[in-house]
Amino acid sequence: MKRIVFGVVWFLVLFFGILFVGSAVVGGIAGSRTQGQQQGAIVGERAGRAFGEKYGTMILLGSLLIAVAGSATGVLPGTRTRED
């Protein structure tokens, strides 16, 4: 049961972490190429959303695959079997 809970936690951490970092990087790059802070914020937000829409499914499936495989094999922290 512990492995399943940690597997779900790892899935959420991976999915939201990768999506957040990717959107932030893309949005920051797009926003820095515009004139003015307000305009940059608008362009950056749109670029971040476009990144999420384009790559969201791939990130979801990749995170799920890593979480399931890592939990099943005990590679991810918190999913190892206890050695008594």
Secondary structure per residue as TSV (DSSP state, phi and psi in degrees):
chain	resnum	aa	ss	phi	psi
A	1	M	-	360.0	-36.7
A	2	K	H	-63.2	-39.7
A	3	R	H	-62.2	-40.4
A	4	I	H	-64.6	-44.9
A	5	V	H	-62.5	-46.6
A	6	F	H	-66.5	-33.2
A	7	G	H	-62.8	-42.0
A	8	V	H	-66.2	-42.2
A	9	V	H	-61.6	-45.5
A	10	W	H	-63.3	-38.5
A	11	F	H	-60.1	-47.3
A	12	L	H	-64.0	-43.2
A	13	V	H	-62.9	-46.0
A	14	L	H	-65.0	-47.8
A	15	F	H	-62.2	-55.4
A	16	F	H	-69.5	-33.7
A	17	G	H	-65.8	-48.3
A	18	I	H	-65.7	-42.6
A	19	L	H	-64.6	-41.3
A	20	F	H	-65.6	-49.0
A	21	V	H	-64.9	-44.0
A	22	G	H	-62.2	-45.3
A	23	S	H	-65.5	-38.6
A	24	A	H	-66.2	-41.8
A	25	V	H	-66.2	-48.3
A	26	V	H	-63.5	-44.2
A	27	G	H	-64.7	-39.0
A	28	G	H	-65.9	-41.1
A	29	I	H	-65.5	-46.5
A	30	A	H	-65.6	-39.8
A	31	G	H	-69.2	-29.9
A	32	S	H	-75.7	-15.3
A	33	R	T	-90.5	7.1
A	34	T	S	-113.4	163.9
A	35	Q	S	-92.1	130.5
A	36	G	S	90.5	145.6
A	37	Q	H	-70.5	-43.7
A	38	Q	H	-63.3	-46.9
A	39	Q	H	-63.3	-40.0
A	40	G	H	-64.3	-38.6
A	41	A	H	-65.0	-40.7
A	42	I	H	-66.6	-47.2
A	43	V	H	-64.3	-41.5
A	44	G	H	-63.5	-40.7
A	45	E	H	-64.2	-43.4
A	46	R	H	-63.8	-40.5
A	47	A	H	-66.4	-39.9
A	48	G	H	-64.3	-40.9
A	49	R	H	-65.3	-40.8
A	50	A	H	-63.1	-38.6
A	51	F	H	-61.0	-46.1
A	52	G	H	-63.2	-40.0
A	53	E	H	-69.3	-36.7
A	54	K	H	-77.1	-43.7
A	55	Y	H	-109.4	1.5
A	56	G	H	-58.8	-44.1
A	57	T	H	-65.7	-42.1
A	58	M	H	-64.5	-40.6
A	59	I	H	-66.4	-40.3
A	60	L	H	-59.9	-50.2
A	61	L	H	-67.1	-39.3
A	62	G	H	-64.6	-42.7
A	63	S	H	-64.3	-40.8
A	64	L	H	-64.3	-43.9
A	65	L	H	-62.6	-45.9
A	66	I	H	-64.0	-42.8
A	67	A	H	-65.8	-43.7
A	68	V	H	-68.4	-48.4
A	69	A	H	-65.7	-42.3
A	70	G	H	-67.6	-35.1
A	71	S	H	-74.2	-39.9
A	72	A	H	-66.2	-37.3
A	73	T	H	-89.0	-12.4
A	74	G	T	81.2	18.7
A	75	V	-	-76.1	-38.8
A	76	L	S	-74.3	143.7
A	77	P	T	-57.2	136.6
A	78	G	T	91.6	-4.5
A	79	T	-	-113.8	3.0
A	80	R	S	-72.7	151.2
A	81	T	-	-78.7	147.8
A	82	R	-	-74.9	134.6
A	83	E	-	-106.6	101.7
A	84	D	-	-87.3	360.0
